[in-house]
């Protein structure tokens, strides 16, 4: 059934001219006043005493400023030309570098950033080899460290290690900035034996691991849920004289939160508060996700308030998790509060309207739903299928067939097309005494039943009201089919209804004319 229920940097030439014109008009403003010739001599002398002519020093300063602006313009202009060459479909950075003869440091790193963004990682190493050999002073620790860090970031660990070996051959001394990315790169891939090998090699060069070294290891252990290793890493860190800073604490809380180790989370959180350490918003997000997973309402709300007060952007899926906790605890009025708070913090969104409307629908409050609908009308908010389905579900639960029929007749006016949830609502209503044949026939004439099956309703609606008899029957019958039969055709609503009619006599199939 899951196969058919698918969710659907630079200054411009004009700016330079403006700056130059502004500088010139400012220095010569005494002579350009249109009314200056009408002043008396005394007035002009007095005026000049307060606005002296530009000194030689000022002129030189302006000249230097102008030269700097011109140079900046030419640098940016040449950089734009270079990037334009790279953007061509058959571009080759090695050929471009050969044609240009050389690139400045800024131009080279701009090319590296471009190639990284385009996922052309192999070309980065080739260009670096060619560029550094043009000017031998470029063979230095700084450039190698940047390249190694970039290679580790994109997972090219073998090439990064080769670059490290090349550094040694060149007589350059690796530093923590060299080793840390390699250690982190291997550990984030779960290759901890390789990572620890380079920790040992680093020590052979007289370099001791720093806090950053351990932080990367801790994060990687957390990624692979190796929480005992995390604890041992922290102890080893302290024995080596590396104090746990706020970054380390944030990493620990985030990883323990993802692992659901809430006692450790609480202990570390309280320790950070007592030390006056800064908690990152990402740490609060991880804690919030953990509390929603375990349905811990009070702690969830406490962390949620901190995030809301800090104006931290909250992903819609995280908001849904918070809402699901309220729904599962039958705290439906909290959905309205949640929606209003989100509207105040981030503005009106479809999810905000969904939360507020769902609050009253779950409470089966027709007056509350009418209030939200009026607000939507005043705000000129267009209806979507989520809004329609929420209201219809509430009407079905109240067995308010009069308002259900009226709403069904209004859906074409609201330009709302039914989805699988809408179809299911109609059939479920038929099972308890509603005559929905007129609406179903209307959907057939408008071609809605011959559209590909999809679910465009917010998932919170199913959390609140459940799947219903029709949707459950669809899943059962569809899953009973042979895989080849399920995949060989594109399923429409008509096909689905016809399939169910063969297995369930209570499902009436609407046949095309």
HELIX and SHEET records of a PDB file:
HELIX    1   1 UNK A   13  UNK A   27  1                                  15    
HELIX    2   2 UNK A   29  UNK A   32  1                                   4    
HELIX    3   3 UNK A   36  UNK A   38  5                                   3    
HELIX    4   4 UNK A   41  UNK A   50  1                                  10    
HELIX    5   5 UNK A   56  UNK A   86  1                                  31    
HELIX    6   6 UNK A   93  UNK A  100  1                                   8    
HELIX    7   7 UNK A  105  UNK A  117  1                                  13    
HELIX    8   8 UNK A  121  UNK A  134  1                                  14    
HELIX    9   9 UNK A  136  UNK A  138  5                                   3    
HELIX   10  10 UNK A  141  UNK A  153  1                                  13    
HELIX   11  11 UNK A  157  UNK A  169  1                                  13    
HELIX   12  12 UNK A  176  UNK A  188  1                                  13    
HELIX   13  13 UNK A  192  UNK A  204  1                                  13    
HELIX   14  14 UNK A  211  UNK A  223  1                                  13    
HELIX   15  15 UNK A  227  UNK A  239  1                                  13    
HELIX   16  16 UNK A  246  UNK A  258  1                                  13    
HELIX   17  17 UNK A  262  UNK A  275  1                                  14    
HELIX   18  18 UNK A  281  UNK A  293  1                                  13    
HELIX   19  19 UNK A  297  UNK A  309  1                                  13    
HELIX   20  20 UNK A  316  UNK A  328  1                                  13    
HELIX   21  21 UNK A  333  UNK A  346  1                                  14    
HELIX   22  22 UNK A  350  UNK A  362  1                                  13    
HELIX   23  23 UNK A  366  UNK A  378  1                                  13    
HELIX   24  24 UNK A  385  UNK A  398  1                                  14    
HELIX   25  25 UNK A  401  UNK A  410  1                                  10    
HELIX   26  26 UNK A  420  UNK A  431  1                                  12    
HELIX   27  27 UNK A  437  UNK A  445  1                                   9    
HELIX   28  28 UNK A  448  UNK A  450  5                                   3    
HELIX   29  29 UNK A  459  UNK A  465  1                                   7    
HELIX   30  30 UNK A  468  UNK A  480  1                                  13    
HELIX   31  31 UNK A  483  UNK A  487  1                                   5    
HELIX   32  32 UNK A  493  UNK A  503  1                                  11    
END                                                                             
